[in-house]
Amino acid sequence: MRTVFYISDGTALTAEAFGKAMLSMFPLKVEHKTLAFIDSQEKAETAVRRINEAYEKSGERPIIFHTFVSVEIKRVITQSAGSCYDFLDYFVAPLSQELGIPAQPKTNLTHGIQENYDFRIEAINYTLANDDGSNISDYDEADIILIGVSRTGKTPSSLYLALQYGIKAANYPITDDDDFEKLQLPKILKPYRHKLFGLTLEPQRLHEIRSKRREGSRYASMQQCRFELQAVEAMYRREAIPFLDSTRFSVEEIAAKILNETNLERHCY
């Protein structure tokens, strides 16, 4: 077990992304600790004490992934007992040489309010207002409409598309009201067929998810899960609706695969 610190004078999201990508290549158990907005000498010294305490407790040098604009604060952190890694050290200078312009570091530039920020906020508000078929009057504005039976990941996938990419993602549930015995595409969705994308799961996984919510119910039974999934997947194929079995994918992977298959234009990078 190693303690890993992600430290920055900003949000520390870049340090987290870089660090977790690096650590994913090693079979290692870690304890994650994020220290964001370490933007003063006093905060840096407090962070160093935490790093040193972790070292004393475990006997293993903590791993530190960091990104700092302030050279002074960075110097304080690198004097700790941890092993420090800053990928910006390796790439900024070569990139500056290639571009022919000097870097102009600025705190919170990557994750602060930028010119595409309004797209993201508008998309999040739209997605929240159009979750689970709650508001079907605004589908003309949707970039995509995710459909599927209950608990197949429509809401988290919609929110991730909005938050990460600025995409207006509505979602609509296929329920018992739609008659699974002879399932047809709901009339309300037919004018938006070109915006539809289906989600599905393996029956066992859906059974597990539903059982956590309503254990022992017909809704969560393996028989009902299998029946609903077979019906909705048949409808996807009959109506030529692209769909994804998300059983083995994270919400990040689901969103990326949806973008890849639909060629949606993302508004945030």
Protein Blocks (a to p, Z undefined) as FASTA:
>chain_A
ZZdddddfblolmmmmmmmmmmmmpccdddddddehiabfklmmmmmmmmmmmmmmnopa
cddddddfblmlmmmmmmmmbdcddfklmmmmmmmmmnopacdddehklmmccfklmmmm
mmmmmmmmmgghlamklmmmpmbdcdddehilmmmmmmmmmmmnopacddddddfklopm
lgccdfklmmmmmmgccddddfklmmmmmmmmmghiaklpmklmmmmmmmmmmmmmmnop
acddfklpcfklmmmmmmmmnopacfbZZ
